[in-house]
Amino acid sequence: MAPQPLARLDALVQEAIANRVFPGAVVCCGTVERTQGRQNHVSRAGFSLPPFMPHFARAYGNPTFESTHVPVKDTSVFDVASLTKVMATTAAIMLLVEQQLVALDDAVAKHLPWFGEQGKQDVTILHCLQHTSGMRACFSLWERGARGLNAAREALAAEWLRHQPGEGPPVYSDLGMIALGFLVEAVSGESLDVYTSRRVYAPLCMTDTGFASIDFTPPSSEGEGDGAGGGGGARTADNRSDSAEVPSSSGVDPWPLPERAPNSRIIPTEAENIRGRLLWGEVHDLNAYLMGGVAGHAGLFTSARDTTKFAACLLNGGQCALSGRRIFAEETVEKFFGTSTPAFSCGWDTRERSRSVSRSGFPSCGNRVSVKAFGHLGFTGCSLWIDPKSMAFVLLFSNAVHPTSEDGSPGERIIGLRPAVADAAMEILLSVRRPPLLPRRGASLILVPRMDKPWRGDRTHAMAPAPFTHAIEDAPEVSQEDSRWIAIAESLRRVATAAVDAGIAVALWNIAQWLRRRSKRRGGGSGSDSSEATSVDELDDYISVMGGGRSDDDDR
């Protein structure tokens, strides 16, 4: 008998950890209900259904193979590498197109005149998004002995086309996305990290998401320019030095490379030979690092929990599925994901292209998503796939480049693992219509939106806990002396179980809200009549019947 999807998923990831494919990972999948404004969908069972509810987010392992005392969580922050292309650069281009500041068929050289050298004057924004510009895959700033934004511009301007734009096979290229990162800055007047933080991440309450900017300015006598900026921090003109002295190609720097203090929430990547240290909180991609940590092709750090908000926004037609705040116009979303080649959508990978280039013989999204699915991979071991047909998303975040990304390393096995994990996750969505309420320790996180802290435009955007909560953890610890409420809880359990299309988690969410309202009105007196003595304390009695209680140290 075949194992259940959840058990198969556990086995796949635990085996990968045992085989040192990666030390830790997060798998998350969920579905989205299309909403208008902040109105919630009401299921046939009568429960108010929050518009966005991940079925589960499951975390495994540790940040490194040695740090066995520190667990990975769904709020752990990963370097998502090339997911930057879609979660930052493509998102920024969507907003600029929507504001009519650029058009997809605009030549990049229209906004970046220096880009038009070497016959690139006809390369359009759409060519760069669909990887049909004719440029090669990448260059190495390190081999050129270059550092800084000016050096990156000069290297990009000197690139010549391998074939005419729009002709020949698509070549997945970092260079087109680097150019679009510069274009966003030129058109918006803000660097890519500032623009996306202000227009995308902050409105979506993606408080774990941002770039780790790096100051390459040589230290002055006053002690300025002392290292790396914080995750999610904004680059300014002061710390984005274009005139910094370029190190020699031998790797001897005129000043020490900036180092970052490890943060327990950030997952490290590779112990890199060039920089001579474990990369912990600084971008893994060397070109992005030499560009100051912010680039159109790499540099973004985010958590699985934040990424679910981004995926839900796209599935919800550009509207935040939690707050109802509109990020992209629905027409913009349809335009970008309806404009595609057999290989690429606008910035995103497609299932067919993923199948054609996969060394495992299977698309990285697995075989359970529809042909309309779009997604992207990150070299560090991250992937995100979104299926508009089933209104579902699946993501796998890991640090498969730890401790090394060299050819033949165990981390390369993630190529075959991705489709298997995606299939298991989609089977969970398709066959298990409601999640377990209280699974065993270290298992599913049942997430519900908390709307008591709405986004405010003037709030500083920084690395902080996301505005989600466990419905379970929202309830205080209580005793279980009142047997009457245990009987009532058992009745509620049977009612919630019957509400298949709403799900137990949704029922619990509504019950928790109802108990709070009653508690405020009645005061929660323990000596009043049983029909009116209601408080939030009763929720844990309900939980204990459903799942056998909760452990004080069970924070996952």
Buried (B, 14 or more C-beta within 10 A) or exposed (E): EEEBBBEBBBEBBEEBBEEBBBBBBBBBBBBBBEBEEBEBEEBEBEBBBBBBBBBBBBBBBBBBBEBEEBBBBBBBBBBBBBBBBBBBBBBBBBBBBBEEBBEBEBBBBBBBEEBBBEEBBBBBBBBBBBBBBBBBEBBEBBEBBBBBBBBBBBBBBEBEBEEBBBEEEBBBBBBBBBBBBBBBBBBBEBBBBBBBBBBBBBBBBBBBBBBBBBBBBBEEEEEEBEBBBBBBBBBEEEBBBEEBEBBEEEEEBEEEBBEBEEBEBBBBBBBBEEBEBBBBBBBBBBBBBBBBBBBBBBBBBBBBBBBBBBBBBBBBBBBBBBBBBBBBBEEBBBBBBEBBBEBBBBBBBBBBBBBEEBEBEBBBBBEBBEEBBBBBBBBBBBBBBBBBEBBBBBBBBBBBBBBBBEEEBBBBBBBBBBBBBBBBBBBBBEEBEBBBBBBEEEBBBBBBBBEEEBBEEEEEBBBEEBBBBBBBEBBEEBEBEBEEBBEBBEEBBEEBEEBEEBBBBBBBBBBBBEBBEBBEEEEBEEEEEEEEBBBBBBBBBBBBBBBEEBEEEBEB
